[in-house]
Structures are given as C-alpha cells and as structure tokens.
Amino acid sequence: FTVYMNTGSTVKLAWQCIAGTLTAILNIYFMNMIFRGGAEKADENGYNAVFAWFDLTIVLFLYLASKADVNTMMMGMNWTVCLMMHWMNPTSPDTLGTYESFIPGVNWDGETTVVMLTSIAGCVLSILATVFPRPLFNIHRVHDDATEVTNALGEIFDESIEYWAGQDMGPRRFQIFARMNALTSTIKRVDQNLTDSFWETCNLCSYGKMRRLYHKYNSALQSNADEIYMVKAALETINFDETHNTFVTTVRSSLQALKTATVECLQVCAQCCKDGNISDSEKSDILKMVGDMDRCQQVLSKDYREAKKHLPYVSTDLAPDSLLVFSVSQWAREIGDFARSLASFEDTWKDHKYANPVQGLAIMAMDQTKNLFDPSAMFAYEQLRFTLMNGIPVLITFAIAMYMNDSVFVQYDSTMPGVLTLLVSYDYGATFFKNSQRLMGVVFGQTLPLLVMTSISVLPCDSWLRFAIHLTSLFLFNFAFTFMYYSSDQWATIGCCIAGFGIYPMFHQCDATAGEIHYNAQYKAIAQVIIAILLKMAIASIMAPSEPRDNAMVSLAKLNQAVKDAYGVFLAEGEVEHPEVGLKALRDDVKEHLAACEAILPKCDPGLQLVPGTRTPFKFELFGAALSQFKLVLSDLDMIVLAMTGHEEQLAVEEAKDGAEAKGSAEEEEKQEKKEDQEEALFRLMSRQDAWKELVKDLSNTINNSLDVLTTVLDHDSEEPLESKNVQKLQAMECIMELSGVDQFYAQVSNAQKKESKQDEELFDDSRVITQLKRARLTVAINAFKLSVKHVGRIAEECFNHMIYF
C-alpha cells in the first residue's frame, strides 16, 4: 500500500502511512492516560467499555469525515481497530510494554512502539526501492517532459501551417489531429510529475523556485488548449480555392516566422527553468526573444490586413484562414505573457509567501490542517454519507469480533474490521462491481499463499531447495500482482488486494517441531473476510445513492441547463465579464458540470449491473458520445470568450498571485474600461445587423431542441414507443448542423463597416496585432457559433441513432 511507480508518489504514500499509524498510536496513549492498561487491568483503573466504544466511534468518524487522503484513513483506521481490539481485550497484555526507552512514556517492547518502528522501516524500504538501483525521481522527469511538450507543440503548429499552405484537403490532417490529442495527455503527465515532486523535495533549497517556474511553464502550455482547438477547427473547414491560395501567399512567411520565434522562446524558457534561477543574462535573452515575437506580430498583422485589403470585411470564404492566423497570433501572445512573467520572476519571488522554504512548509501545514477539519466539508451531506457507508460495517464487524466466539468467528480477532478499513473508497458508482473485485482480491490473497505454502511444505525445513523455491515464489507472487496493480486499469484493484493481503501469509515460517499442519485458522480467516465484505456490500447497497444512470441524468440536466444559460445570456445581452451571469462565469459552470458527467460515465456501463431489472439498458454509448460533443461545445464557449475579450494580459494576474504588487490601479482601470468598450462595440456591431436575429434564433433552437431530445432519449427506459414533443420539434428542423443566416450576416457587417465612424474603429487600433483586430475577432466569434451548431447537431444525430422505438 506504499511503494508506487515513482519516488514522489511513494514518499507521499509513506508519509500518509506514518501519519495514519501515528495518530492511531496517539489515541492508544490517550486511552492509557485515562485507563492505564485497558481492559486487562479493569479492576485497577476503573475501565469503562462504553467510553472505549465512544472513543473508537469518534476516532473512526474523524478519520472518515475529515478530508484526509484515503491512504491516511486506511492506515489510521486499520491500526486503530487492531490496537483498540487488543486494548479492549481483558486477556491481552499491556500494549505499552515495560522496557523503558530514552523517550519518557515510550517502551521498546510496547506494541505501539513496534508498530511505529516497523511502519517507518517499511516506508523507508519502499522509498529506497524507487531510488536504487534506478532513481525514479519525478523532478528529473519534469524537464524532459517540458522539452518534449515544447517540441511537440512546435511540430503541431509547423505541420498545421504546412497543411494549411497546401493545395488540397488530404488525410494528413488526421495525423495532426491525433498528435493534438496526444499532447493533452503529455501535459497532464507534466502536471502530475510536478505535483508529486513536492514530496521528494519539500521545496527545500532551490527546488521550491524550480517547481514554481515549471508550474508557470506548464500553466502556459495548458492555456494553449484553446488555440490548438481553433487550429483543428480551421483545418477541418478550409476551402482550398484561389482566394485561399492568394491569402496564403501573402501571410505564410510572416506566420511561419512568428511560429518559429515563439517555439524558440519556449525552448529558452524551458532551459531557464531547469536550475530554478533566472539570471540577468537569461532575463536579457528572454526579453530579446519577446521583442522578436512582438515584431513578428506586427509584420503578420500588416500582411493580414494587406491580404484582406481588397476583400469583404468578413466573409465565409476566408473564415477558416482568419481563424488559423488568429489562433497562432493568440498562442504567441500567451507565450509572450509567460516569457515576460518569467523574466521578472526573481523580483516577484522575493515577496512570495513560499520564498522561505521552512516558512512555506509551516504555512502549508497550517493550511492543510484547516482544510482537513473544515466543519463545512466534514458535515456536508456527501461526506457524511461516505462516513456512514464505510464506518458502519467497521463498527459492526468490530462488535462481532469483540463478543462472538462461535462458528467461524474468533473472539478478539481484528481480521474482519481490519480488512474493511483497508477497502475504504470514495467510489460510489458501480459499487457492487468494485466490491466484488475487492472480495475476489482479498479471497485470492488469502488462498493463493496457502496453495503455494502447501506445495513447499513437502520439503524439509532445512532444505536449501525449499529456501530457493520459497524465495522464488515470493518474488514471482509479488512481481505478478504488483505488475497487475501498476499496469491494468480494469484489474488493478484485484492485483492490489492480492499483493497486499497475500504477502504476509507468503512469509509463513517452517517449524519442524509443530507436527502436522492444520489450516482451520486460515479457513476461518477467509470466511470472516467474505462475511465482512458481504456485509459492506449490503450496507453500501442500502446507503448508496440512486443507480449510476439516475445520477448521470441529474448531472446531465445540470449540464444542459448550464449550456443553455451560457449561450442564452450572451446571445441576448452580450454579457461576458459579469462575475455571476457573464459568459465567463457560466462557461465555468459548464466545465464543472461536464466534469461531473465524465466522472459518472464509466459507472453507467450496463455491463456492470448484476441483474438488468425491468428497465432497458442505459444508452451508455449515447451518453459517452454526447459528452464528447459537450467537450467541443465547451471549447466553442472558450472561443467566444476569446473573441469577445481579445487578448487578455496575464502578467499582472500572475504577479499578483506571486505576491507582487499589481500595476497602478488607474492604469488597470483604464485597461479594463478599454477592454469593455471593445466588447460592447463588437457585440453592438453584431446585434444591430438584421441577420443577427435569424442567426440567434437558429442557434438557440438547435441547442434547446437537441439537448431536450438528448434528455428524453436517455431517460427512456422501456420498450414502449418514444413519444415526445421534443423529438417532433427536432424532426421538423432542417439543416440541423448548419447555422442559417451566416452569409447574410457577413454581408451586412461588411456593408456596415464601410460607414463605420473613425471613433468606433479607434477602439481596436491600439496595438494593431491580429488578436485585437475587430474583423478577426468577429470572424472567430461567428466560427464559434457555427461550430456550436455543428457539435450540438451531432448530439441530435446520435440521439436518432439510438431511437429504436417510435
């Protein structure tokens, strides 16, 4: 339960193991302060069993209700039930021992001391296993991963530009799309390595600065997801005609130059992060490259306006081309922001609250403690349900072990509650399936060692052959099931349980004086484990929430409403910045509800049901396909936000996070006011066109009808014909994946811009880079609307594919 695939994760699990064990031991010391010696010396200390049960219940509640990591809960609860069982046993000797150590109150032969020291020794060995013979440090992987991501990002943009500059649409774009998808997982790996590296370094020496630098670097890369999505959307819809070729001829060289300058800047930034220090020469190099990027931006903007000079202000023909150029320019602007913040890092780090590593650790410990026992979180409905679902079976089995000594039950044997404490999980969905896996893993973990040891027992105890076979069996047993644990998604739980519960029986010692071997105790232990897990499964079934499919429908209803609200508010009012009802805030709601739906998705698979019941199988494939489109809709909302707000400077935000003072309030207010003026002018330009009403009506109807039909089809759980007004509305719609009124809208905007006042135009003339050009931003916004209709229309298409009964 401790050693894992890298050093950082192993140190984290080791710390959790030690913390859980230590708190369990401290509880025993607390009980001995009140009733010295426990139940064994009840005549001397006035032992009260009711108080002991009260203490056990409170301690288990604190473990489960707190926001502690699951591994801390497991180890703390496991040692709590084991030690409390001994302490409450009137025939058990004193758990504190008598052989005094140099620490007052701690005895070398005490059970608590032995448990603590062996736990520490095991954790140290676990950590050493990830260091020797081959170090598995996360911090060493971070730089290699960052370099890999930088090169991959540069290659994606390079290949995208080459494809865009080609003569026709070809299959090569699918290879580019695959690389885009693979990049996401690589960036997540960097983020995970950064998180785990804290446990290796504790931010001591220069590692705190190094991790902070790489965190900023990874955040910059994660922010590029919107630009990659826009590039993909552009490549899917390019018209390889003469107008496109002329545009490419004018813009390609400056676009390629900007891409090259941006990648080179990223590579230099990655190298600067490696030692955790930004020297003056590195700062100078970074700022020089940012200046080169700014010059490339100006050249690209000039070429873009030159290419569009004799064309309509906005048009469908070059919309994908404008989208691609805008995305590259926006990507370069974001990387430029990051590079500037990196160049000023040394100044901002001095005021950072974690600049002093010791002070930083103290602050972090205090923050974690506050979060751990936050009453609002501990007494939240879901947390209380989790507490009861896992705590009640432990208390029941503890009571059985305390008072029953019949059949397969052995009095004062902590096997049943001990096993259940190691099976704590937040996974509510597919509860029966998960518990079945745990049952299988624990039973195999108890029985497979018996088979192995039975085979070995035919050889005499002093046989070298027995020793060799035993040693080989230990290695193969651990290797096979830990490998299953580390590598298998479906069977990892079983592998972990077999390895965890089977390793102790595999160390069975040979005793030539013991006579014939009897397995009564082992079979009783297996029976107890089965009974305990079946009890846990029964209580989980009673206390679990509704079926996963019903939970999925609740989450989907929230997601549908969030999408409708986001588009509805923006299309009606153009509100973007409002903290509660603006497009940004509503987009964040969509992201939150989408994450909830994705979390419940794997648990809705009908194949996980033991018995189907009277309802038809849940349309799992439809739900999954719909969520894939919802992710694209979320990207469309990001694109709309980007188009309306233009390029938003992130440097001031990052500096504020790092503890530096923000720029002068007057300057910030002026920038914010100018940005809001741009948003209002852009929305005013769109909303005053006659075709805007048609565009809004079609987009709203498509979203509302498609999402309503999705809910209707997924909710349908019988073989009766599906009759719904929502389905009839959707069937009556034509060209569901095309946004009507776009060509007319572009034409009206182009005519309107010929008469535009100079004052209105000056709102967008400040920097003259593409991300602030009104025509480019307008094109991006309309592209986002078109893509939204396309993606929501695909949801409707999937619904019709699953509507078998009419």
N, C-alpha and C positions, 0 to 999 in steps of 0.2 A: 504493500500500500504506500510505499515511499519512493523507491527508485523508479525513475522515469527516463524519457528519451534524451534529456539534456540536463546540464548541470543546474540551470536556473530553476526549472520545474522541480527537480529533485530537492534542492535546498528549500524551496517553498513548502513542499510536502513534508520535509523533515522538520521544519520549524513548526508546522501545524501539528505534526505528531507529538513533538516535545511540548508544545503549548497545551494541547488537549490532555496529555498524560500528567503534566504538572498541575493543572487545575483539579484533576481528579484526586491526585495525591494531597493537595492542599485541603480538599474537602475532608479527607480522612483525618488529617491533622486537626482540623476544626472540630470534627466529631469527637476525637480523642481528648480534646481540651474540655469538652463537656462531660463525656462518659469515657474515662480512661479505660482502655482495654476492651470496649464494646460489650457484646452480649456475653462473652466468656466470663467477664467479671461483673456480671449484673448484680450480684449480691453486695459488691463493694462500691460500685459507682452509681447505683440507682438508675441503671439503664432503662430507657423508655422506648419501646418498639414503635409507638405511634410517632414520636419525634423523629426516629430514624426513617420511617416511611415518608414523613413530611419533608425531611431533608432530601431524600432521594428524588422525590417528585419535583421539588423546587429546582434542584440541580439539573435534572433532565429537561425541565421546562426552559431553564436559562440557556442550555446548550441549543435546543431546537428553535426557540423563539428568537434568539439573537441572530444577527446577520453574519455569524461566523461562517467560514468556509466549511464545506461538507466534511472534508478530511479532519478538521479540528473537532467537529461534532462527533464523528465516528470514534476517533481515538479517545476523546474525553469521556464519552458515554460508555465505551467499552470498558475502560479501566474503572470507571465509577461503579458499574454494576458488578464487576469482578471483585473489587476491593470492598464494596459495601456488603456483598454477599458473605465474604469472609468475616467482616467486622460484625455482622448481624448473626453469625453462626455461633451458638453457645459452645460448640466443641472445637472451634478454631483457635489456634494460639494467637497471641498478640501480634498484630500486623506491623507494629513499630520496632520490634526486636529489643535486644538488651545490650549489644556490643556497641558502646558509645564511639562516635567519631569526633573529629575536631569541630564539627558544627553542633552547637547546642540543640538538643532535641532530636537529632538525626542519628540513627544507629546503623552500623554497617550491615547487620544481619536482618534488618527490618524488611518486610515485604515491599514497602513503599520505596525504600532505597534501592533495592534490587531492580524493581520495575523501572525506576527512573534511570538508573545507570545503564541497564541493558537497552532501554529505548534510545538513549543517547548514543551508545556504542553502535546499535543497528543503523541509526540515522547517519552516523559518521561513515560507516562502511558503505552505505548507499551512495553518499556523495562521492566518496573515493572511487567508486565503481564508474562514475561518469567523468572522472579526471584521469585515471590510469587504466589501461595503457594509452588510450586515445582521449584527449580532452574533448569534451562536448560543450564548451562554453558558448552561451548564447551571444555574449558580447562580441566574440570573434566572428560570428556569422553575420552580424548586423552590417558591417562594412561591405562584405562580399555581396550580401543581398541588395544593399543600396546601389552598388555599382551595377549589378545585374539588372535592376529595375531601370536605372538611368539609360543603360544601353538598349534595353528592350523598348523603352518609351521613344528613344530617338529613332530606332528602326521602324516602329509602328508609324510615326509621323512621316518618316522618309518614304516608306513603301506606299503610304496613303497618297502622298503628293505625287509620286511616280505613277500610281494607278490613275489618279485624277488627271494627270497630264497626258494620258494615253489617248488612243484613237477610238476605242470602243469598250463596251462593258464586257468583262470577262470573269472567269471563275476565280481569278486571283484574289478578288475582294473577300471571298470566303476564308481564305487563309489569313488575311489581315484581320478579319473579324475574330477568328479563333485565337490569334495572338492577343487581341484586345481582352478577350475573356480570360486568357491565362494570366495576363498581367495583374488582374484583380487579386487572384489567389497569392501571387508572389508578394504583393504589397501587404496583404494580411499577414503573411509569414514574417515580414519585417516587423510589423506591429507587435506580433506575438513574441518575437525574439527580444524586442525592446522591453516589453513588459516583464518577461522572465529574467532578463539580465539584471534587474534591480536586486534580485535575491542572491546573485553572485557577487555584486559589487557594493550593495548598500549605499551607493552614491558616494563612496569614500574616495579620497584623493581626487584625481581628475575625472573619475568615471561619472560623477554627477553632471559635470558640464558636457561630457561626451554624450551621455544618454539624452540630455536636453537638446543638444544640437541635432542628434539623429531623430529625435521626436519632431522637431521643427521640420526637418528634411522629409520625414515620412508624411507629415501632415500636408506639406506642399504637394507631394505626389498624390495623396488621396484626393486632394481638391481638383486634380486633373481629370477625375472621372467624367464630369460634365462635358469637358472638351472632347474627350475620346468618344463619348456617345454622339456628340454633334458631328464629329468626323464620320462615324459609322453611318449616321442618318444621311449625310451628304453623299457618301459613296454609293448608297443604295438608290439614289434618285437622280444622279447626274444624267443630263442629256448630252451625249457626245455628238453635238452638231457643230455647224460652222461658227455660231455665236460663242459656243463654249471654247472652241479651239482658239478663237481670236482673244478671248479673255485670258486663257492660259498663257498664250504667248506674251502678253503684257505683264502678267503678275507672277509667273512661275519663278523667275530668278530671284526676285526680292522675297518671295515666300520661302524659297529654299534657304536663302541667306539667313532669314530670321530663325528658321528651324535649327540651322547649324549653330548659330550664335547661342541659342537657348540651350541646346544639348551640351555645348562646351561649358557654358556657365554652370549647368547642373553637375557636370563631371568635376569641375573645380570645387564646387561647394561640397560634394561628397568627400573629396580628398581632404578638405579643410576640417571636416567633422571628425576625422579619424583619430586625432590626438587630443580632442577636447579643448583646443585652444585656437583662437583666431588671431594670428599675429598681424602686425602692421602691414607686412608685405602681402599677406593673404587678403587682408581687407582691401588693399590697393588693387590687387588683381581682380577681386570680385567686383568692386565698383567700376573698374575699367570695362569689364565684360558687360555689366549692366548698361553702361553708356553705349557700348556697341549694339546691344539689343534695342535700346531706345532709338538709335539712328536707323537700325533696320526697320523698326516700326514705322518711322517717318517715311522711309523710302517705299515700304509696302503700301502705306496709306496713299501716298502720291500716285503709285502705279494703279492702285484700285480705283481711285477717282478718275484717273486717265482712261482706264478700261471702260468705265461706266459713263463717260462724258457724253457720248452720242446715243446712249441707250435710255429707255424709260427709267424714271427714278427708281421704281421697283417693278419687277416682272417675275413671272413663273419660270421663264427660260433659264435665268441665271441664279435662281434662288438657292439651289444646292451649292453652286460655286461660291456665292457670298457666304453661305453657312460654313463651308470649309475654311475659307480665308479668315472669317470671324473667329472660328474655333482656335486656329493656330495663333492668331494675334492675342486672344484671351489667355491661352496657355502660356504664351511668352510673358504677358503682363503679370500673371500669377507667379511665375518663376522669378520674375524681376522683383516682385514684392518680397518673396522669400529671400532672395540674394541680398537685398538691402537690409532686411532684418538680421541676416547672418553677419553682415559686415559690422553692424552696430551691437552685436551680441555681447562683447566684452563689457561695454558700458552698462547694458541692461542687466547683466548677470550679477553685478556688484550689489544691486538692490533687491535681488531675488531672495525670497524667504528661504530657499534651499541652498543658497550660496555656501553657507557654513554647513558641512555635512552632518556634524553632530547636532547642530540646532535643527537641521532639516529632518533628521531621524526622530528627534523629540517631537517636533510639530506633527510629523506624520503619525507617530504613535498616538498622540492625543486625538488627532482627527479620527483615526481608526477606532479608538475606544469609544468616542462619541457616537460614531455610526453603528458600532457593534450593538450598543444597548440603547438605541434610539427608541423611546416608547411608541412613537407613532408607527414605526416599522414593526416592532415586536408584537404589537397588538392589532396589526392590520388583519383583515379577515382571512386573506390567503395564507399569511404566515401562521395564524392560529390554527387553521385547518391542517397545514403541514405539520405543526407541532403535535396536534392530537392524532393525526394519522400515523405518525411514527412513534409517538410516545406511549399511546395506549397499549399496543402489542408488547412493548418492552416491559411495562409495569405488570401486565397480566402474566407474562411468562416468568417474570421475577417472582411474582406471588406463587405461581405453581412450583417453581424451584425451591422456594422457601418452605412450603408447607406440605408438599406431596412427596411420598417416598413409596410409590407403588407402580406396578407395570413397568413401563419404560422410563418412568421419571425417577430421578435420583435427587434426594433432598440436598440442598445447598450446592447444587451443581449449576454453575452460571452459564452453561453451554447455550441454552435457548435465548435468554436475553442478550448474551454476548454476541451471538450470531446476528440478531436483529439490529443491534447498534451499528454493525458494520455494513448494513444494507440500506442505510438512510439515503434517500434520493428525493430531489425536487421534481422528478419526472412524474407528472400526474397522468398524462396521456398514455394510452396503451398499457395501463397498469398491470393487467393480467399477464400480458406478454412479457413485460420486464420481470415481474415476479416469478414467472415460470422459468425464465432464464436464470434468475438468481437461485431458484430451487435446484435446477439442474446443475449449476456450477458448484453449489455447496455440497450437494449429494455426491457428485463425482469427486469433489475434493476430499471427501471423507472415505469413499470406497476405492478409488484407484490406488491410493497408497497401500490399502490392505492387500490388494492383489499383488502389488509389487513386493511388499514385505513377506507375503506368504511364499512367493517364489524363492526369495532369498533365504528364508528360514530353513530350507532343506540343507543348507551348508552349515558346517560348524562355525561357532563364533570366532575361533582363532584362525579361520581360513583366510589366506591372502586373496583367494579368488572371490570370496564373499565381500571382502572390503572393496575390491576393484569393481565388482558388479554393483554394489551399493553406491559407490561414488559415481559411477557412470549413470546409474538410474536417477540419482539426484540431479545431475547435470541435464540429462535429457528431459526429465519431468519439468524442470524449471524453464529450460530453453523453449520447449514446445508451447507451454501455456502462457509464458510471458510474451513470446512472439505473437501468439494469437491475440493477446491483450493489446499489444502495441500496433498491430497491423490490420486487424479486422474491424470493420465498422459494425457489422451485424452481430458478431460473436465475441466482441471484446469483453462484455460483462461476464460471460461464461468463463473465458480464459482467466480473467482476473480472480474470480471466485475459486476456481480450481487451484490456481497457483497460491492464492492467499491462504485458503483453508486446508490445502493438501500438503504444504511444506512441512508443517510440524509433525504429522504422522510419518512423513518420509524419513525423519531423523530418529526413528524407533531404534533403541539400543538393544543389542543382543545380550541376553542374560542366560548363561548356561545352567545356572542353579535354579532357574524359575520353574523348570519342569515343562509340562505340556502347556502350549499357548491357548488361551481361551479368548474369544472375540465378543463375549457378552457385552462388555462395556462399550466397545466400538459400535456394535449394532444398536445399543440403546442411544448412543450419541447421535447416530444417523437418524433414528426415529424421532428423537427430540428436535433435531434440526428441521425435519419435514413438518412436524406438528407446528413448530414456531412459524415457519414461513407460510404454511397454510392459514394460520391464524392472522398473520399480517395481510395476506391476500384477501381474506374475508373482511377485515376491518377497512382495508383500502377500498374494496368494492362498495362498502356501505358509505364511507365518508368521501369517496372520490366525487368530483364534480360530475356534471352530466357527461354523456358519451362524447368522445372527441369530435364526432361530426356535429353535435349540437353546439359545442364550444366554438367550432370552426364557423358555424353560421352566425353566432353572436359577434365574433371578431370580424367576419366579412361585412356584416351590417354596419359596423362602425367604420370600416374602411370605405365602403361605398358612400356613406354619408360624408366622410371627410373629403373624398374626391369631388363629390357634387358641390360641397361648400366652397372648396378651393377655386374651382372654375366659376361657380356662380357669383361669388363675391367679386372676383377680378373682372369678369365679363360685364357685370352690372356697374361697378364703380371704379375699377382700375386701381383699387387699394392694394398696395404692396407692403408698405413698411409698418402698418399698424400692429402693435405687439400682440393683439388678441384676434383680430378679424382680418388682418392683412394676409396677402398671398404667402409671404414667408412663413408666418405662424401656422397657417392652415396646411402648407406643404409639410411642415414638421409633424403635424398631426397625421397626415397620410403616411409618412415614413414610420411613425410609431405603430400605427395600426397594421401596416404591411408587415412589419417585423413580428407582430403577434400572430398574424396569419401564417407566416412562414414557419414559426416555431411549432404551431399545431399541425401543420401539413403532414409530416411523417407519421403522426399518430392516428391519422384518419384513414389509413390504408385498410380496406375491408379484410385483407388477408390476416390482420392481427386479431380479428374477432374470433372468439372460441366458438360461438354459435351465432349465426346471422340474425336470428329472430324474425319478426314479422315484417320488418322494413326492408325494402330493396337495398342492395349495397350502395354505399355512398359513392357519388361520382368523383372519385379521388383524382382521376386523370383530368377531369374538367377543372377541378379546384386548383390543381397544380398549374395547368395551362393558363388559367385566369391570373394567377399570381405572377406568372412570368410576364404577362402583359401589363399588370399593375406596376411592376418594376420599371417598365418602359414609360408608363404614364407618369411615374414619379420623376423620371429623367426629363420628361416633357415639361413638367412643372418647374424643374430646375432651369430649363432652357428659357421658359417665360420670365422667371425671376431675373435671370442673367440679361435677357434682352431689355427688360424694363429698367433695371438699375444700372446697366452698363458695367464698366469695370469698377469694382469697389476696392479701394486701397486697404490692404490687410495689415500693413506695417504698424499703424497706430494701435490696432487691436492687439497684435502680438506683443508690442512693447508694454501695453497696459497689463497684459497677462503676466509678463515677466517682472512686473513691479516697477517699471519705469514710469515717469510722469507722461501723461498724454500730451499731445500738442496743445497749444493755446486754445482755450475754449472758443474764442472769437473766430479763429481760423477754422476750427472744426464745425462750428455752427454755419459758417459761410459755405463750406463744402457740402454740408448736409442740405442746406437750403437750395444750393445749385442743383444737387442731385435730384431733389424732389421736384424742382422746376422742370428738369429734363423728363422725369417720369410723367408729370402732368401734361407736358407738351406732347409727348409721344402718344399717350392714351387719348388726348384730345384730338390729335390727328387721326387716329384710328376710328374713334367713336363718332366723329362728325360725318363720316362717309355713309352714303345711303346703303351700300352693300354690307356694311358692318352689321346691320340688323339681321340680314339674311344669314351671315356667317355665324353670328352668335346663336341664332335660333337653331340652325342645323347642328352646331357643336353641342349645345345644351340638350337638344332632343336625343341626339345619338348617345351621349353619356348617360342621361337619365334612363332611357329605354333599355339600353344594353345592360346596365348594372341591375336594373329591376328584373330583367329576364334571367340574368345570372343567378340572382337570389331565388327566383321562382323555380328554376330548373334544379338547382342544388337542393332545395327544400323538398322537392317532390320525391317521396319515399314509398310509393306504391306503384302497382302495375296498372292503375286506372289511367285513362286518358288525361293528359295535361291540358286543362282548360284555364286560360288566363288572359285577361285584357292586355297585360304587358306583352305577352307573346304576339298577340294580334297587332298591337301597335308596331312592334319591331318588324313583323312580316310585311306591313304596309309601307315601310320605308324603302326607298330606292338608293342605290349607290351608297351603301351604308359606310363604306370605308373611304369615301371621298368627301372633302369639305366643300360645300357649294358656296358660290359667290366669291371665290378667291381671285379669279381673273378680273372680275368687275371691280373688286376692292383694289387690286393693284393699279388698275387703270385710273380709278378715281383718285387714288393717292398721288399718282404721277401727275395728273392734271392739277390737283390742288397745290402741289409743291411748286408748280410754275408761278403761282401767285403768292407764295409764302412771303411773309414780311421778313425783313432783314433782322428785326429784333428777335423773332422766334428762332431763326436759324442760328443766331449767335449763342443760343443756349448750348449748342452742340459743337461749337467751333473752338473750344478751349484748347484741347490737346491735338486734335486732328488725327488721332490714331483710330484704327478701324473699330475698336470696341466702343468708341464714343460717337461714331458716325450714325446719324439718325436713320439713314436708309439701310445700313447694315443691321442695326438693332431691330428695325421694323421687319426686315426680311426674316430674321431669326425668330421673332415672335410669331409670325404667320406660319412659318415652318413648324413651330411647336404645336400650333393649333391643328395643322394638317396631320402631324404625326399622332396627336392625341386621338383624333377621329379614327385614324388607321388602327391604332392599338386597341381602342375600345371596341371598334368594329370587329376585330379578331376575337375578342371575348364573346361577342354575339355569335360569330361564326362557330366557335367551339360549342356554344350552347346548342345550336341547331344540330351539330354532330351528335349530341348526346340526348336529343329529344326523340326517343324511340316511340313513345306512346302519344298519339294525338287524339 
